[in-house]
Amino acid sequence: MASAKRVASTAATLVTLGWVIAISPAPAQRPDSLAQPPDSVKALRELTLEQLMNVEVTSVSKHAERISQVASAIQVITQEDLRHSGASSLPEALRLATNLEVAQIDSRQWAISARGFNSTTANKLLVLIDGRTVYTPLYSGVFWDVQDVPLADIERIEVISGPGATLWGANAVNGVINVTTKDAKDTQGLLLSGGGGSTLRGVGAAQYGGALGPAIRFRAYAKGFTREPSSLPNGQDATDDWHAEQGGFRLDWDASQSSHVTLQSDLYDGRISQPAAADIAVSGHNAIVRWSLAPSAATNVTAQLVYDRTHRDIPGTFGEDLDAYDVDLAQRAAVGTRQDVVWGVGYRLINDRVANSAALAFLPPHVTRQWFSGFVQDEVALVPDRVRLTLGTKLEHDEYTGFGVQPSARVNWALDTASTLWTAVSRALRTPSRLDRELYIPGQAPYLLAGGPNFRSEEELAYEVGYRRAWGAATVSVSTFYNHYHALRSLEQANRPNPFPIVIGNGQDGESYGAEATGQYRVSQRWRLRAGYTELRVHIWPVDGSTDMTHGRSEALDPERQLSLVSETDLSARLRLDGLFRYVGSIANAQVPAYAELNARLTWRPADPIEVSLVGQHLLHDQHAEFGALATRREIRRAVYGLVAWHL
Amino acid sequence: MAPLTPGIARRARRPAATRAVVAFITGVWLALVARLGAQAVHASEAQVKAVFLLNFAQFVDWPPATAADSQAPLIIGILGDDPFNGFLDEAVRGERLHARPLVVRRYRRLEDVKACDILFISESEDERVDEILAALKNRPILTVSDAANFAQRGGIIRFVTAKSRVRLEINPDAAQGAHLTLSSKLLRLADLVTAPGR
């Protein structure tokens, strides 16, 4: 304990010292006023055109600007936010979205959900990376350990809490995460970065962006990292250290005045230690071709082809090889002056081969399945510039349950130029995955647990009301929701009074309600604050005739409240300090205690192309738990790492 | 026994956590104090663009007949939603071009654009850009926008934000069509584009 205290106080002293050292030289090295971009419009007026062109701007993405008009609870993580967050992986970056529950399970696994229903196999969130669906048909969730997008190439991450099923599709029951990477023309030049520390032992990346012709730009990258294990509650290493390597490219071609073609691909490979068994191996590759055509401002068409291959071998548990193919076509067209119609069709094919073990089996081990879907949405300006009504529906066909309809209605009312009131009613479905229908434990009969041959889609009816307002330097947004769920997954005792076998069924109903509030405030030109607060209640109960005893313990492991506070401070032209404080309430049905944690990042730019940063994560505790049952719980340690990036 | 252990562990750790919090608060306080003496770093995109709009007035010559008299205001208009958050008003406040005061006007509809010298076409009008440009064709108005391919589509100046800098794309043919003379200095700093098929 003494040593723990010493480490903590040393770390605290270091952080303080870091700030002091960092701050002190600032006035001394203040360059002349030309090199120093001034802050106010008044000062900008004094600059020449050349100087004006060299002022570094902090921009709000186009999509972020439009947030004020969206009739849903959307948050956008911009490249600027990402760059300064100190996040070293996509899940870490998602902590910036205060409408998400983000919990680290161990060194590589994450439980991420919106509006409840979090679990190690959370299944009500749709995650897209450049239009590629990354949730696995195995359990309708995401293997976060292989979603390693180079963070510097991300343009923005849109996080929508609440159903997005009409436009986005099945699985978008409680939220959508949409990651968009930059056009290759915005990542030209050479970028080298490297660093390391505790937890993130080593990390390195190299990227080059160039031109292949007047209208064709590309970038190619390679990166890798090695991470230390998480901790057991007693402080010992949990034997889950790992490393992964990834490479890829993106090519953007302005084929003509009105058409654009994107071709991109990634390739990755990783190894993860596990106790008392051989290493876990993960690998995969994907390719996307996207063509968009905008013959006029009134209409555009996008067509996309995606191929995604994933391989995962967990010795002693199971192995999987999955090939997924997606074809999507969508068109937007203005109809008259008041209507905007979007429609599209999609087809998805998977070829999934599972290697079963003594512990568990997916039966049959090899399946080929296909999905057909279509959607249409019409946005009508009921009162131009004030009231917009959006009506739409998605129709999807899957081989387990046939056709499913997911309609929604949204109204957006601009009260004045600064405030907006919106409301929505939506129906969404969580269609069956292989886990629900085809999982057997153990791998051979007699089974203790068996997939439900009649498992059908879980249904949600969601009601939302939200309000947004801007007051000068501050913006505030509040979203409230009530969701009713029917036919939630349950564990039925099929052969009572025998406790086994348990068969997966649809014997639970539930409801959830809550509120998400976010605010931003620009204290001064150099100091910006963002805050988020979420209250959530989830109740799940067995319906008449169900023998489920879990009361949702296997479906929803959620804290009742979360608070986060982000502070961004420009200490000087070349120094910046960012902090993320978060409080997460206890997860009562998994005995995870409440915790508060702090991340901080100090960035120094000694010269324009070079950036040196020092990142501290989870600074308040030696180690803390975020998720998981007591018996298998892993804790996350305090971490410090340094990073140098060189951009030419 | 089991539930007791973590409790003890937590209690024992608290002083360290407290120290970390104190360190954080101290750090923030020091940072704030230092901030008072430090210079600013960034400008917002809206601020920089607002100042560009102001500067354009100095680098563009309008045909002599445009202004009613030599003291008539030089009008910078915004068509659609105002993205400048008050910065444009702040930028032009008290500014004059020779004897002409600079004035900001906001237009909801294209028909409202009458006597206007510089017109910024907002993102809210993205879908109508071609229509707007067609309607303004040959009028002595310096059209400016963020819209994709704005200059190629016949607009005069497009703001392009890349690598955190605002750059200009200028279509000199479009300027000529509007009977505007852009200074060589402005042209030299911009990326020149032409409309396809010319």
Interface residues (C-beta under 8 A of the other chain):
Chain A: M1 A4 K5 V7 A8 S9 A11 A12 T13 V15 T16 G18 W19 V20 I23 S24 A26 P27 R30 Q36 P37 P38 D39 S40 V41 K42 L44 R45 L47 L49 E50 L52 M53 N54 V55 E56 V57 T58 S59 V60 K62 E65 R66 K185 D186 P233 Q257 S296 A297 A298 A334 D385 T417 S524 Q525 R526 W527 S567 T569 D570 L571 S572 A573 R574 R576 L577 G579 P593 L598 A600 L619 L620 H621 D622
Chain B: P6 A9 A12 R13 P15 A16 A17 R19 A20 V21 V22 A23 F24 T26 G27 V28 L30 A31 L32 A34 R35 G37 A38 Q39 A40 V41 H42 A43 S44 E45 Q47 V48 A50 V51 F52 L54 N55 F59 D81 P83 F87 E90 A91 E95 R108 E123 D126 E127 R128 V129 D130 E131 D146 N149 Q152 T161 A162 K163 S164 R165 V166 R167 L168 K185 L186 L189 P196
